[in-house]
Amino acid sequence: IGLVYSNMGDYPKALEFYAKSLNIYEKDLGKDHPATATIYGNIGYAYKNIGNYPKALEFCSKALDIQERALGKNHPDTAVSYNNIGLVYSDMGDYPKALEFLTKALDIDEKVLGKDHPATANSYNNIGLVYSDMGDYSKALEFFTKALNIAEKVFGKDHPDTAISYNNIGL
């Protein structure tokens, strides 16, 4: 239910349900369980979306810490947390820090999932967005093009995920 409210943009309601879920997960699975980390990440991303960046970093960092210990530094779920933290820093305008975390996510995605995986394309897109925000359009175009190549190969030219890459290149 928290994810649905989050997808609808009702982040306070999402946080209410995430808190209920977190209480149960911490009690039944423990504070160091990967599923608990996922809830921390969801809470952090909701705080990101409402602009509470200190809270977003707090919860996303908790998720990352658990995932690194429980799953390892090269797990796709760990990459998601690196990605989320990078996006928080990007929203804060701290582009070097954003690129640091987003590049870690990309490295994991390429190594573990492969160079033609949708998650890898997403990482390329996120890095491209940061370069675009920095005004480094040639670097942004390089990353958006990599994402587009993956999307066309995996999804085809008429898929909504491919359209995201077309849109980003248009920007």
C-alpha positions as CSV (number, residue, x, y, z in Angstrom):
1,I,0.0,0.0,0.0
2,G,2.9,2.3,0.8
3,L,4.3,1.9,-2.8
4,V,0.9,2.6,-4.3
5,Y,0.6,5.8,-2.3
6,S,4.1,6.7,-3.3
7,N,3.4,6.1,-6.9
8,M,0.3,8.3,-6.6
9,G,2.5,11.1,-5.1
10,D,0.9,10.9,-1.6
11,Y,4.2,10.6,0.2
12,P,2.8,11.3,3.8
13,K,0.3,8.5,3.4
14,A,3.1,6.3,1.9
15,L,5.3,7.0,4.9
16,E,2.5,6.1,7.2
17,F,2.3,2.6,5.6
18,Y,6.0,2.2,5.3
19,A,6.3,2.9,9.0
20,K,3.8,0.1,9.8
21,S,5.7,-2.3,7.5
22,L,9.1,-1.3,9.0
23,N,7.8,-2.0,12.6
24,I,6.8,-5.5,11.6
25,Y,10.0,-6.2,9.6
26,E,12.3,-5.0,12.4
27,K,10.4,-7.1,14.9
28,D,10.0,-10.3,12.9
29,L,13.0,-10.3,10.6
30,G,15.4,-8.0,12.5
31,K,17.0,-4.6,11.8
32,D,19.8,-6.2,9.6
33,H,17.6,-8.2,7.2
34,P,17.6,-7.3,3.5
35,A,13.8,-7.0,3.4
36,T,14.1,-4.4,6.2
37,A,16.7,-2.6,4.1
38,T,14.2,-2.4,1.3
39,I,11.7,-0.6,3.5
40,Y,14.4,1.8,4.7
41,G,15.1,2.5,1.1
42,N,11.4,3.1,0.3
43,I,11.1,5.5,3.2
44,G,14.3,7.3,2.1
45,Y,13.0,7.7,-1.4
46,A,9.7,9.1,-0.2
47,Y,11.5,11.7,1.9
48,K,13.6,12.5,-1.2
49,N,10.4,13.1,-3.2
50,I,9.0,15.5,-0.5
51,G,12.4,17.3,-0.4
52,N,13.5,16.3,3.1
53,Y,17.0,15.4,2.0
54,P,18.6,14.8,5.5
55,K,15.9,12.2,6.2
56,A,16.2,10.8,2.8
57,L,20.0,10.3,3.2
58,E,19.5,8.9,6.7
59,F,17.1,6.1,5.5
60,C,18.8,5.4,2.2
61,S,22.1,5.1,4.1
62,K,20.6,2.7,6.5
63,A,19.4,0.6,3.6
64,L,22.9,0.7,2.0
65,D,24.6,-0.3,5.2
66,I,22.4,-3.3,5.7
67,Q,22.7,-4.4,2.0
68,E,26.5,-4.1,2.0
69,R,26.7,-6.3,5.1
70,A,24.0,-8.8,4.3
71,L,24.2,-9.0,0.5
72,G,27.7,-7.7,-0.4
73,K,29.0,-4.7,-2.2
74,N,28.3,-6.1,-5.6
75,H,24.6,-7.1,-5.3
76,P,21.9,-5.5,-7.5
77,D,19.9,-4.4,-4.4
78,T,23.0,-2.6,-3.1
79,A,23.2,-0.9,-6.5
80,V,19.6,0.4,-6.0
81,S,20.7,2.0,-2.7
82,Y,23.7,3.6,-4.3
83,N,21.4,4.9,-7.0
84,N,18.9,6.3,-4.6
85,I,21.6,8.1,-2.6
86,G,23.0,9.5,-5.8
87,L,19.6,10.8,-6.8
88,V,19.2,12.5,-3.4
89,Y,22.5,14.2,-3.9
90,S,21.5,15.2,-7.4
91,D,18.3,16.8,-6.1
92,M,20.4,18.7,-3.5
93,G,22.7,20.0,-6.3
94,D,25.7,18.1,-5.1
95,Y,26.6,16.7,-8.5
96,P,30.1,15.3,-7.7
97,K,28.6,13.3,-4.8
98,A,25.7,12.3,-7.0
99,L,28.1,11.0,-9.7
100,E,30.1,9.2,-7.1
101,F,27.1,7.1,-5.9
102,L,25.5,6.7,-9.4
103,T,28.8,5.5,-10.8
104,K,29.0,2.9,-8.1
105,A,25.5,1.7,-9.0
106,L,26.5,1.6,-12.7
107,D,29.6,-0.4,-11.9
108,I,27.6,-3.0,-10.1
109,D,24.9,-3.2,-12.7
110,E,27.4,-3.7,-15.5
111,K,29.4,-6.3,-13.6
112,V,26.5,-8.3,-12.1
113,L,23.6,-7.8,-14.5
114,G,25.5,-7.1,-17.7
115,K,25.9,-4.2,-20.1
116,D,22.6,-4.8,-21.8
117,H,20.3,-5.0,-18.8
118,P,17.5,-2.5,-18.2
119,A,18.9,-1.6,-14.7
120,T,22.2,-0.7,-16.5
121,A,20.3,1.5,-18.9
122,N,18.6,3.2,-15.9
123,S,22.0,3.9,-14.4
124,Y,23.2,5.4,-17.6
125,N,20.1,7.6,-17.8
126,N,20.6,8.8,-14.2
127,I,24.2,9.7,-14.8
128,G,23.2,11.5,-18.0
129,L,20.6,13.5,-16.1
130,V,23.3,14.7,-13.6
131,Y,25.6,15.7,-16.5
132,S,22.7,17.5,-18.1
133,D,22.0,19.4,-14.9
134,M,25.6,20.3,-14.7
135,G,25.5,21.7,-18.2
136,D,27.9,19.1,-19.6
137,Y,25.6,18.2,-22.5
138,S,28.2,16.2,-24.5
139,K,28.8,13.9,-21.5
140,A,25.0,13.7,-20.9
141,L,24.5,12.8,-24.5
142,E,27.1,10.0,-24.2
143,F,25.3,8.4,-21.3
144,F,21.8,8.9,-22.8
145,T,22.9,7.3,-26.0
146,K,24.2,4.2,-24.1
147,A,20.9,4.0,-22.3
148,L,19.0,4.3,-25.6
149,N,21.1,1.5,-27.3
150,I,20.2,-0.9,-24.4
151,A,16.5,0.1,-24.5
152,E,16.2,-0.4,-28.2
153,K,18.0,-3.8,-28.0
154,V,16.0,-5.0,-25.0
155,F,12.6,-3.4,-25.5
156,G,12.5,-2.3,-29.1
157,K,12.0,1.1,-30.6
158,D,8.3,1.6,-29.6
159,H,8.5,0.8,-25.9
160,P,7.9,3.4,-23.2
161,D,11.3,2.7,-21.6
162,T,12.9,3.5,-25.0
163,A,10.8,6.7,-25.1
164,I,12.5,7.8,-21.9
165,S,15.8,7.7,-23.6
166,Y,14.5,9.5,-26.7
167,N,13.1,12.2,-24.4
168,N,16.3,12.6,-22.4
169,I,18.4,12.9,-25.6
170,G,15.8,15.5,-26.8
171,L,16.4,17.5,-23.6
